[in-house]
Amino acid sequence: MTLATDAAAASFAALTHKLDYLDEADIRRVREAYRFADEAHLGQFRASGEPYITHPIAVAGLCADWKLDAQAIMAALMHDAMEDCGVTKVELIERFGAPTAELVDGLTKLDKLHFSTKEESQAESFRKMLLAMARDVRVILIKLADRLHNMRTMAAMVAHKRARIARETLEIYVPIAHRLGLNQTYRELQELSFQYINPWRYGVLAKAVKKTRGNRRDLVERIRKEVQEAFDAAGMQVEVYGREKTVYSIYHKMVEKNLSFAQVSDIFGFRIVTHELLECYTALGVLHQLYKPLPGRFKDYIAISKANGYQSLHTTLVNPVGTAVEFQIRSQAMHAVAEKGIAAHWMYKEQEEPGDASPQQAAVWLQSLIDIQHETRDSAEFLEHLKIDLFPESVYVLTPKSRIVALPKGATPVDFAYAIHSGVGDRCVSAKVNGEPVPLRSQLHSGDVVEIITAPSARPNPGWLNFVRTGRARSKIRSYLKAMEAEESLELGEKLLAQALRAEGLTLPSGDDESAGAEGALWQNLVRWGGNRSQRELLIDIGLGRKIAPMVAKRLAQLMAESGERPDALTLTLGRFAAAEAPTQGSVVIDGSEGATVRLAPCCTPVPGDPIAGYLGRGEGLVVHTQRCGVGRRLFERDSERWIDVSWAEEPTRPFETVLAVTVNNGKGVLAQVASAISTAETDITHIEMGDERLGQTAELRLTVAVRDTEHLSDVLRALRRCNVVIKAERVCP
């Protein structure tokens, strides 16, 4: 056996001594996980030259100090196996069960994240992201143990790497340890980080503290003795500890309050640990009888605990030589929570006392992180309550360049695209999540890497408004669609006004309301007559149907006549020829490329080949109906002047949707046969509705299909009627 093997074996032997709180079956499973990890890491060494397996053993040892369960200890032993040794999640599930494999997988995902920017806002996002990704709080505990051991053994690394890791620890992991109430881990990580980031300052302050410790040793011992005697005289059993501020906390206080080292008074303090909660207040009375308290320096964190569950009484007293010294008073259960935080649940689950702030009453000390619905005495049930997002209202996703983007829960790739830049959102055509193509309406999850594919010709789809979650995405889409609608309405309004003016024997003036000369004055007069602010607004109103083109054309002809312009004979002839065919406003050609300004009426769903007419609704743009549509006829009787002639282009640019009513014999596989018949006619079904009588002998289907024209529609209907299960198939007409 080599020295390295001896060291690993000895380390594992030390670990087994810490596992005496587990039963024999659990210890056997932990031993099996150790063998698996040892084999996986065979031949791997740390920067210090030690076998790599010593690191997982040390991490498992820290978790054992927190009395975590067997699954967590096993995951700690194997936490690098997937990342460094090519072990798969499936393999772990088969050998150690799904819960342990999930913990290892969660740790592997966290290891893949790298904090790449120095911005404070990014650090906060990164912390939240780590918490949101770890659905099981044990993942965070193991990760903190992993980071703590790495920080303890970082001396073998090069200086710049040590400083980078230390800075990341201080900005990311120290606040997480604090929020989880792991004060012991929090203080040690802080101290080690400071030591590597500012080694010179750390050395100077550590020497100063050591010197002060020597000078004050007699005073500290005298206070401890007097306090112990006072409690003995009161008949109270308490534990009295002297405590020393960490070098980092002294440095932080010096910087924050602009003090010199000599001005920091509370370098030393005392902690009184009682058996029960009520004894804390009795102990406070004993101390206040012994030494005088400083006014305004008493804090009751028992009645109102801190957000991470910390509970203690804090009081500052004047010691025998006239300087101030702080005392913290807490019960044993509070002490466990103060030092171990969330990990105290596993340590204290069998030693609860009624009325104490036990870890089972987790709402107190996890209120800033986790919503636990019920108090529970069962460890497994407790964990089930913790397996929820720690930041339930947000998801944290990454760009391909590792920038973190915070989005509301339920957000989609479209929300992500608009969060990056409105130009990316407007030109978005598809998305990839973790390298896989996904629909744009897919919900994102914390830790997803999202890539948006754009196209220069793409534009927002009105359908996106049905699923986007962020206000930014919704407002940007609406704003773009309004702008596009305005442009299309402007184009249509100009076309309709030109056609109506031709019937008067005149051509549309080429200038605008800002032009100099007669044409500019003409447009300005027309705009004022129409009550609009600009020529553009007037033309948009015509395109949206808010103003009737022939009426505006007549007024424009009148203004042109006043300025001396006379109708042209050829234009008049062309205008009258057009008017003879259609007594309204000329013709608009429909080819399918029109935007929001031109809509096909949903009541009659016209397709190329249908005789059609256009209705200029008030503010709705142009709505196209079939000439036999009942809804259209009623509109014509009420508002005949708003109808214009429209016609189909010879070669439409896309298929058009229409609705079919299909009555079928109910039975197994009916829908498949109907779909097959439709696909033989070379068309697509875009929507299906089924009647309520689908459990009877017959059923009616309503199919929305996309067809090229009326001939193609006839082919589809013939194909359906030839199908054995179809009783009747016809187009739905209002």
Secondary structure, DSSP 4 states (H G I P E B T S, - for coil): --HHHHHHHHHHHHHHHHTTTS-HHHHHHHHHHHHHHHHHTTT-B-TTSSBTTHHHHHHHHHHHHTT--HHHHHHHHTTTHHHHH---HHHHHHHH-HHHHHHHHHHHHHHH-------HHHHHHHHHHHHHH-SSHHHHHHHHHHHHHHHHT-TTS-HHHHHHHHHHIIIIIHHHHHHTT-HHHHHHHHHHHHHHHSHHHHHHHHHHHHHHHHHHHHHHHHHHHHHHHHHHHTT---EEEEEE--HHHHHHHHHHHT--GGG---SEEEEEEESSHHHHHHHHHHHHHHSEEPTT--EETTTS--TT----EEEEEE-TTS-EEEEEEEEHHHHHHHHHGGGHHHHHTTS--TTS--TTSHHHHTTTT----S--S-HHHHHHHH-S-SSTTEEEEE-TT--EEEEETT--HHHHHHHH-HHHHHTEEEEEETTEEE-TTPPP-TT-BEEEEE-TT----GGGGGT---HHHHHHHHHHHHHHHHHHHHHHHHHHHHHHHHTTT----SS-TT-SSHHHHHHHHHHHHHT-SSHHHHHHHHHTTSS-HHHHHHHHHHHHHHTT----HHHHHHHHHHHHH-SSS-EEEE-S---TTEEE-TTT---TTS-EEEEEETTTEEEEEETT-HHHHHHHHH-GGGEEEEEE-SS-SS-EEEEEEEEEE--TTHHHHHHHHHHHTT-EEEEEEE-TTTTSSEEEEEEEEEESSHHHHHHHHHHHHTSTTEEEEEE---
